[in-house]
Amino acid sequence: MIAVPNGLVRRIFLTIVVLATTVAGILYWTDRGSAQRPVRANTADSSDPWAGKPAPAFSLKTLDGRSIELASFRGKVVLLNFWATWCAPCRVEMPWLVDFYNRYQAQGLEIVGVSVDDDARDKVAAFLRARNVNYTIVLKDENVGDAYGGLRFLPQTFFIGRDGNIIKHTFGVLGKDDFENDIRQALQTPR
């Protein structure tokens, strides 16, 4: 039998753990697509290329197969939120969105959540039931992802004014108060 110093075994073990964790992380993000990494919030500033432009039109399916078109919400403020069940920051803001929808729907707020989960209709449905989500949820297609810039980060939210133009674009998790202030400002836009 070969005698191995105790410190050497510990260093080898820690090296293996670090390497395994690193490889697992790389494989996870490669599988998910690096374009969908959740990050801290960043709000669009005045140089935001989205601000003031018409929101790209779409027609997407709900979990029960109905078609939802962005144009059907004209005259309302639309909070278009791209999210996924595996996205931890998305899980943080989802209860806030439910609360905002309950409080501001009567003032003309519509929330449309676009799930970017791949082939996971049942998983998404169970996820939404567990969180009592009451706003519109649709499933993405490749066209909507491309139309909205490739969705490099999640969550990603587009504040769309009553006139159909994008007011603001954010990605990552905002503070709840900041999110609500953005909604209140958007609700003040003219028709």
Secondary structure as GFF3:
##gff-version 3
##sequence-region A 1 191
A	DSSP	alpha_helix	6	32	.	.	.	ID=ss1
A	DSSP	three_ten_helix	34	36	.	.	.	ID=ss2
A	DSSP	beta_strand	37	38	.	.	.	ID=ss3
A	DSSP	beta_strand	42	43	.	.	.	ID=ss4
A	DSSP	beta_strand	59	62	.	.	.	ID=ss5
A	DSSP	beta_strand	67	69	.	.	.	ID=ss6
A	DSSP	three_ten_helix	70	73	.	.	.	ID=ss7
A	DSSP	beta_strand	77	83	.	.	.	ID=ss8
A	DSSP	alpha_helix	88	104	.	.	.	ID=ss9
A	DSSP	three_ten_helix	105	107	.	.	.	ID=ss10
A	DSSP	beta_strand	109	115	.	.	.	ID=ss11
A	DSSP	alpha_helix	121	130	.	.	.	ID=ss12
A	DSSP	beta_strand	136	139	.	.	.	ID=ss13
A	DSSP	alpha_helix	142	147	.	.	.	ID=ss14
A	DSSP	beta_strand	153	154	.	.	.	ID=ss15
A	DSSP	beta_strand	156	160	.	.	.	ID=ss16
A	DSSP	beta_strand	166	171	.	.	.	ID=ss17
A	DSSP	alpha_helix	176	187	.	.	.	ID=ss18
###
